[in-house]
Amino acid sequence: MTHSVPDVLESLLGPGRVIADPAVLEARRHDYWMVSHVRDLAGTPAPRPAAVVRPTSVAEVQKIVRWAGEAGVALLPFGLGSGVVGGTIASADAVVLDMGAMGAVRSIDPENLLASFDAGMNGQAAEDAVAARGLTIGHWPQSVAISTVGGWIATRASGQFSTAYGNIEDIVHSIEAVLPNGDLVVLGKGPRASAGPDLRHLMLGSEGTMGVITGGTFSLRRAAEARALTCFEAADMRAGFALQREIVQRGWRPPVMRQYDERESRRMDARLTKCAILMVHEGPAALVAAETAAVAALAAEMGVAAAPADVVEHWLGHRNNVPGWDAILSRNIVADTVEVSADWTRIAAVYDAAVASLKEVEGCMAASAHSSHVYRSGLNLYFTFAVQTAGPAVMEATYMECWRRIMQATADNGGSLSHHHGIGRVRRGWLETELGPEATALLRRVKAAVDPAGIMNPGALIPDA
Ligand SMILES: Cc1cc2nc3c(=O)[nH]c(=O)nc-3n(C[C@H](O)[C@H](O)[C@H](O)COP(=O)(O)OP(=O)(O)OC[C@H]3O[C@@H](n4cnc5c(N)ncnc54)[C@H](O)[C@@H]3O)c2cc1C
């Protein structure tokens, strides 16, 4: 007699771990990727998974992974489903591993500035727990309240304060994970090590394909002593990029540096008519005073005008408002944000080419960009597009055409095709363009060695050979 997947899992784990509630199965079919929502609307929805299982311990994760390996059942790790690139799309025979019941603070160590969390811990709750001790993780994705610590690691996420505090790979101290064979590993130890390749990077950006992240330890910061806000307006994107480059290359590090093109500047505040540059300065009071004075002097020297700082205050207060897709999709509009990066010498060409190409799409209502993560050697761009379509039948094709144009424009101008949302399914066909054929083949060999049965999140990240 054959048993159903939920029955087998229930006998493995005991009662209460396997969720049969149809509403939960329905909600765990996919992440926040617009295309999955379009398919729901177009009558071609992703199926419900065979089961949703919510482990409560590392030992339970190991049991589930070992069983899935033997049974050849696909496992889809699920944080809070805020992923925007199609990292999670269920199939009818897959099991969704919902990490929501593993959401505890394991330890906070103020002396060494370290905090450990279960992977399913809500990001805002993790930040609140350390903030209560006068500390911060310093990782502020817009989705902080709707994403998990494990999801941050699995997607190589970036926060709004990354220019000084780093992206998630700079903040992660160590990662605990269950490999596809059920082995438990802890990757990372001490403030730094020279002990062969840094295996934390096997999990950073793995998007559920290399194992299940069960815990993460982050290197914290003390809460900043002082904060100041400054705002400027550059005549155009090139002038703004030049100012930002000069600031970071001279050694200043405002944690937040954002530059908006004219369209987005106007949308943010009607008083802004050119390219707004928003900065948040944080740190010891003397450093903040020195940085704000130096940045103001540099802006004046480079002909970039000061703008009202209350623009930055407004941004800070509203920065995590999360838009829903329903209002847009119900009007037959497709829209998305797409992040890429490039060196200083290439970024303006990437901006020009992608915006110009998006504007050629029939029905284009908006094609704009801002930058939000700055490095000594370049920065990211975050494109926004919105296109009016004729209806659900053509929405996915129109959406994918906009993505194709941004990817092509970025590749043609020497940029990098993903800054922080990951690959998922939307960029899977572009991964070889990004990595090159040899490195893509290497990634496939690594995946085959780590997960020979191919049970971990099949269909995401790694392109078919
Ligand atoms: C409104 C909005 C704003 C956003 N802003 C930002 C931003 O500022 N910066 C940014 O970087 N991203 C942003 N994102 C994208 C998203 O929030 C991040 O990718 C986030 O890290 C995903 O976390 P999650 O827990 O929701 O993961 P999920 O969406 O559940 O999963 C994402 C991927 O990670 C895998 N995964 C999740 N948990 C685990 C685990 N424990 N072990 C192994 N694999 C796992 C999944 O299989 C999937 O492939 C935003 C998304 C939205 C909707």
The ligand as an SDF file (V2000), in Angstrom:
LIG
                    3D

 53 58  0  0  0  0  0  0  0  0999 V2000
    8.5840   45.1210   -0.9810 C   0  0  0  0  0  0  0  0  0  0  0  0
    9.8740   44.3620   -1.0530 C   0  0  0  0  0  0  0  0  0  0  0  0
   11.0570   45.0150   -0.8110 C   0  0  0  0  0  0  0  0  0  0  0  0
   12.2640   44.3270   -0.8760 C   0  0  0  0  0  0  0  0  0  0  0  0
   13.4150   44.9980   -0.5740 N   0  0  0  0  0  0  0  0  0  0  0  0
   14.5900   44.3390   -0.5940 C   0  0  0  0  0  0  0  0  0  0  0  0
   15.7910   45.0120   -0.2530 C   0  0  0  0  0  0  0  0  0  0  0  0
   15.7970   46.1890    0.1100 O   0  0  0  0  0  0  0  0  0  0  0  0
   16.9480   44.3070   -0.2950 N   0  0  0  0  0  0  0  0  0  0  0  0
   16.9710   42.9970   -0.6560 C   0  0  0  0  0  0  0  0  0  0  0  0
   18.0450   42.4080   -0.6810 O   0  0  0  0  0  0  0  0  0  0  0  0
   15.8330   42.3430   -0.9990 N   0  0  0  0  0  0  0  0  0  0  0  0
   14.6620   42.9640   -0.9600 C   0  0  0  0  0  0  0  0  0  0  0  0
   13.5020   42.3030   -1.2830 N   0  0  0  0  0  0  0  0  0  0  0  0
   13.5570   40.8880   -1.6810 C   0  0  0  0  0  0  0  0  0  0  0  0
   13.3760   39.8690   -0.5240 C   0  0  0  0  0  0  0  0  0  0  0  0
   12.7580   40.4770    0.5840 O   0  0  0  0  0  0  0  0  0  0  0  0
   14.7210   39.2910   -0.1290 C   0  0  0  0  0  0  0  0  0  0  0  0
   15.1870   38.5020   -1.1940 O   0  0  0  0  0  0  0  0  0  0  0  0
   14.6900   38.4540    1.1510 C   0  0  0  0  0  0  0  0  0  0  0  0
   16.0130   38.1690    1.5180 O   0  0  0  0  0  0  0  0  0  0  0  0
   13.9180   37.1480    1.0210 C   0  0  0  0  0  0  0  0  0  0  0  0
   13.6890   36.6460    2.3280 O   0  0  0  0  0  0  0  0  0  0  0  0
   12.4840   35.6320    2.6350 P   0  0  0  0  0  0  0  0  0  0  0  0
   12.6870   35.1220    4.0110 O   0  0  0  0  0  0  0  0  0  0  0  0
   11.1770   36.2600    2.3590 O   0  0  0  0  0  0  0  0  0  0  0  0
   12.8040   34.4880    1.5780 O   0  0  0  0  0  0  0  0  0  0  0  0
   11.8300   33.6700    0.6140 P   0  0  0  0  0  0  0  0  0  0  0  0
   11.1810   34.5740   -0.3550 O   0  0  0  0  0  0  0  0  0  0  0  0
   10.9690   32.7760    1.4140 O   0  0  0  0  0  0  0  0  0  0  0  0
   12.9170   32.7870   -0.1690 O   0  0  0  0  0  0  0  0  0  0  0  0
   13.8140   33.3810   -1.0580 C   0  0  0  0  0  0  0  0  0  0  0  0
   14.7860   32.3120   -1.5880 C   0  0  0  0  0  0  0  0  0  0  0  0
   15.6190   31.8650   -0.5190 O   0  0  0  0  0  0  0  0  0  0  0  0
   15.4330   30.4820   -0.2460 C   0  0  0  0  0  0  0  0  0  0  0  0
   15.4020   30.3280    1.2130 N   0  0  0  0  0  0  0  0  0  0  0  0
   14.6450   31.0010    2.1030 C   0  0  0  0  0  0  0  0  0  0  0  0
   14.9150   30.5770    3.3540 N   0  0  0  0  0  0  0  0  0  0  0  0
   15.8690   29.6240    3.2530 C   0  0  0  0  0  0  0  0  0  0  0  0
   16.5490   28.8010    4.1860 C   0  0  0  0  0  0  0  0  0  0  0  0
   16.3110   28.8860    5.4980 N   0  0  0  0  0  0  0  0  0  0  0  0
   17.4740   27.9190    3.7130 N   0  0  0  0  0  0  0  0  0  0  0  0
   17.7350   27.8370    2.3910 C   0  0  0  0  0  0  0  0  0  0  0  0
   17.1060   28.5750    1.4660 N   0  0  0  0  0  0  0  0  0  0  0  0
   16.1960   29.4720    1.8880 C   0  0  0  0  0  0  0  0  0  0  0  0
   14.1200   30.1010   -0.9170 C   0  0  0  0  0  0  0  0  0  0  0  0
   14.1100   28.7410   -1.3040 O   0  0  0  0  0  0  0  0  0  0  0  0
   14.0870   31.0510   -2.1090 C   0  0  0  0  0  0  0  0  0  0  0  0
   14.8410   30.5400   -3.1660 O   0  0  0  0  0  0  0  0  0  0  0  0
   12.2760   42.9510   -1.2260 C   0  0  0  0  0  0  0  0  0  0  0  0
   11.0670   42.2940   -1.4650 C   0  0  0  0  0  0  0  0  0  0  0  0
    9.8740   42.9880   -1.3790 C   0  0  0  0  0  0  0  0  0  0  0  0
    8.5960   42.2480   -1.6250 C   0  0  0  0  0  0  0  0  0  0  0  0
  1  2  1  0
  2  3  1  0
  2 52  2  0
  3  4  2  0
  4  5  1  0
  4 50  1  0
  5  6  2  0
  6  7  1  0
  6 13  1  0
  7  8  2  0
  7  9  1  0
  9 10  1  0
 10 11  2  0
 10 12  1  0
 12 13  2  0
 13 14  1  0
 14 15  1  0
 14 50  1  0
 15 16  1  0
 16 17  1  0
 16 18  1  0
 18 19  1  0
 18 20  1  0
 20 21  1  0
 20 22  1  0
 22 23  1  0
 23 24  1  0
 24 25  2  0
 24 26  1  0
 24 27  1  0
 27 28  1  0
 28 29  2  0
 28 30  1  0
 28 31  1  0
 31 32  1  0
 32 33  1  0
 33 34  1  0
 33 48  1  0
 34 35  1  0
 35 36  1  0
 35 46  1  0
 36 37  1  0
 36 45  1  0
 37 38  2  0
 38 39  1  0
 39 40  1  0
 39 45  2  0
 40 41  1  0
 40 42  2  0
 42 43  1  0
 43 44  2  0
 44 45  1  0
 46 47  1  0
 46 48  1  0
 48 49  1  0
 50 51  2  0
 51 52  1  0
 52 53  1  0
M  END
$$$$
